[in-house]
Structure formats: structure tokens, C-alpha cells
Amino acid sequence: MTVTIANILVGLVALLHLYFLILEMFLWDKPFGLRTFGHTQESAKGSKILAMNQGLYNGFLAAGLVWGLSLGEAGNSIKIFFLGCVVIAGVFGGLTVGRKILLVQALPAAAALALVFLS
């Protein structure tokens, strides 16, 4: 049961990072992206390349988590590595950008990481 819940949480974290990829790579300077991040069109234009790079990294995190899930129990070390990366990135973002990142990124990954360890 714990394994199933852990894998569901890992999958949700992967989906979150796929969503972040879409937001940062494709919607950064679009109305939805501007509202989501509270940017103006001018500031989004100036930071678009950086956001696309950040989105790509989020895609790599999602891919790593999906890779770990695809291996079943043999993928636990991969899941642990990528969830650890997400937690660290979420804590750093929470400290440097805004506390909301702690709730949206770090907390779900930390919960999934704990359950992977317990499974």
C-alpha cells in the first residue's frame, strides 16, 4: 500500500514539473504565464531565455522521476536522487524567490521522498 501511494506521489511530482516546463518554456510571456508569475510583458521578454532554461531543467527532473517509476522497485534509488534534487531546488527557491515554492515544489517532493524511503 505504501509503495502505491509513494508512486502516486512521485507521479504527481513528475506531473508538476512537466507543468513547470510548459509554463516556463512556452507560456512565460503569454497572458497565463504573466499572471502566474506576476510579470509584465517587458520583464518576461527580458527573462524569457532564462525561464526556458529553467523549464528545461524541470523537464529533466520530471523525466528522471518517470524513469525511476518505470523501473518499479529497482528505480527507488533514481526516485530518491531526483526527489532529493526537487526538495533542494524547492527549498532554495523558497528562500530566494518566495515561500510559496516551499509548498508547491518542496513539500510534495519531501512527502514523496519520505514514502519512497518507507516503502
Secondary structure, DSSP 8 states (H G I E B T S, - for coil): -HHHHHHHHHHHHHHHHHHHHHHHHHSTTSHHHHHHHT--HHHHHHHHHHHHHHHHHHHHHHHHHHHHHHTGGGGHHHHHHHHHHHHHHHHHHHHHT-THHIIIIIHHHHHHHHHHHH-
